[in-house]
Amino acid sequence: MKRNQGFTITELMIAVVIMGVLATLAIPTFTSYIYKARVTEASNFLGEIKQRQESYRNEFGQYCAVNGDDWGSYNPTTLPGADPVVWTSTTNWDQLGASPDGPIRFQYATVAGFPGDAVPSGTNLDNDDHWFAARALGDLDEDGDDFFLEIYSQSNTIYNSASGKGGWE
């Protein structure tokens, strides 16, 4: 008597359950990696802004106030979210010489001031000297919970408002 070749229904169901458990564990981890990778866009561009601001100060004796001395306006004007948008250059951003390499998922602003000017709240900048701050504002998962990254003239580190929540939420 010849036995049929193949899997039994029990073996197939066990395989399906194992794949379901692995997918349940892997998808959130993979999604987290995707969001963290997208945050690198902001940190790279903030690093470029800092370099351009320092070059601008070396040439003109002050930082470039692309967005004045308060956060006020961002580029682009609306928060992109999960879908990247094309950077729209403005005269002030052209004056600084900074623009991202490709489509963006964050809004950007950079503010600057002279010694004695009031610094933006929450930045802990010292206003005894020329200063600037640059910010990237994002909501990568479009849940309405924005976060931001900031870099300052008086520091070489990037502050992430979501560092306690995985760096992107």
C-alpha positions in Angstrom: 0.0 0.0 0.0 1.5 3.3 -1.1 1.4 6.3 1.2 0.3 9.7 -0.2 3.1 12.3 -0.4 2.6 15.8 1.2 1.7 17.6 4.4 -1.2 16.8 6.7 -3.6 19.6 7.6 -2.2 19.7 11.1 1.3 20.3 9.9 0.1 23.1 7.6 -1.9 24.8 10.4 1.2 24.7 12.7 3.3 26.3 10.0 0.6 29.0 9.5 0.5 29.8 13.2 4.3 30.0 13.4 4.4 32.4 10.5 1.6 34.5 12.1 3.5 34.8 15.3 6.7 35.8 13.6 4.9 38.4 11.5 3.2 39.8 14.6 6.7 40.3 16.2 8.5 41.5 13.1 6.2 44.1 11.6 6.3 46.6 14.5 10.1 46.2 14.8 10.4 46.8 11.0 8.1 49.8 11.1 10.2 51.3 13.9 13.3 50.9 11.9 11.7 52.6 8.9 10.7 55.6 11.1 14.1 55.9 12.7 15.7 55.8 9.2 13.5 58.6 8.1 14.6 60.7 11.0 18.1 60.7 9.5 16.8 63.1 6.8 16.2 65.7 9.5 19.5 65.1 11.4 21.5 65.3 8.1 19.8 68.5 7.0 20.2 70.1 10.4 23.9 69.3 10.3 24.1 71.0 6.9 22.2 74.0 8.2 24.7 74.3 11.1 27.6 74.2 8.7 26.0 76.8 6.5 25.2 79.0 9.4 28.8 78.9 10.7 30.1 79.7 7.2 27.6 82.6 6.9 28.8 84.0 10.3 32.4 83.8 9.2 31.6 85.8 6.1 29.1 88.3 7.4 29.7 88.4 11.2 26.2 87.2 12.1 24.0 84.2 11.6 21.4 84.1 8.8 17.9 84.7 10.2 16.0 82.7 7.6 12.8 82.7 9.7 13.5 85.8 11.8 14.0 85.5 15.5 11.0 83.3 16.4 9.9 80.0 14.9 6.9 81.6 13.1 7.1 80.1 9.6 8.4 76.8 8.3 9.4 75.5 4.9 7.3 73.8 3.6 4.3 75.6 5.0 2.4 72.4 5.8 3.7 69.3 7.6 4.5 66.7 5.0 3.9 63.6 7.1 4.5 60.1 5.7 4.6 61.1 2.1 7.6 63.2 1.1 7.2 66.5 -0.7 9.5 68.6 -2.8 11.5 71.3 -1.2 10.4 74.8 -2.2 13.4 77.2 -2.0 12.9 80.7 -0.8 15.2 83.8 -1.1 16.2 83.5 2.6 17.1 79.8 2.3 19.0 80.6 -0.9 20.9 83.3 1.0 21.9 80.7 3.6 22.8 78.2 0.8 21.0 75.2 2.4 18.6 72.9 0.7 17.9 69.2 1.2 19.1 66.6 -1.3 15.7 65.3 -2.2 12.0 65.1 -1.2 11.4 65.8 2.5 9.2 64.6 5.3 9.8 67.4 7.8 9.2 71.1 8.0 12.3 73.2 8.6 13.0 76.6 10.2 16.1 78.4 11.4 16.1 81.5 13.6 18.9 83.8 14.6 19.6 86.8 16.6 22.2 89.4 17.8 23.6 89.6 21.3 20.9 90.7 23.7 18.0 89.5 21.5 15.5 87.2 23.1 16.1 83.6 22.3 13.2 81.2 21.5 11.7 79.6 24.6 12.9 76.1 25.5 16.2 76.4 23.6 18.5 77.3 26.6 20.6 79.5 24.3 22.8 82.1 25.8 22.0 85.5 24.3 25.3 87.1 25.3 26.6 86.3 21.8 25.2 85.9 18.3 23.0 82.8 18.2 21.0 80.6 15.9 18.7 77.6 16.3 17.4 75.3 13.6 14.4 73.0 13.9 12.9 70.1 12.0 9.2 69.4 12.8 7.7 66.1 11.8 4.8 63.6 12.2 6.0 60.5 10.3 3.1 58.3 11.3 0.5 61.0 10.8 -1.1 60.5 14.2 -1.2 64.2 15.1 1.6 63.8 17.6 4.4 66.0 16.2 8.0 65.9 17.4 11.0 68.0 16.6 14.7 67.9 16.3 16.8 71.0 17.0 20.4 72.1 16.7 21.9 75.2 18.2 24.9 77.5 17.6 26.3 76.8 21.1 26.1 73.0 20.9 27.2 70.2 18.6 24.4 67.8 19.6 21.0 67.5 18.1 18.1 67.6 20.5 15.2 65.2 19.8 11.9 65.9 21.6 10.9 62.3 21.1 14.1 60.6 22.3 12.2 58.9 25.2 9.6 57.5 22.7 11.9 55.8 20.2 13.2 58.9 18.5 10.3 59.4 16.1 7.0 59.6 18.0 
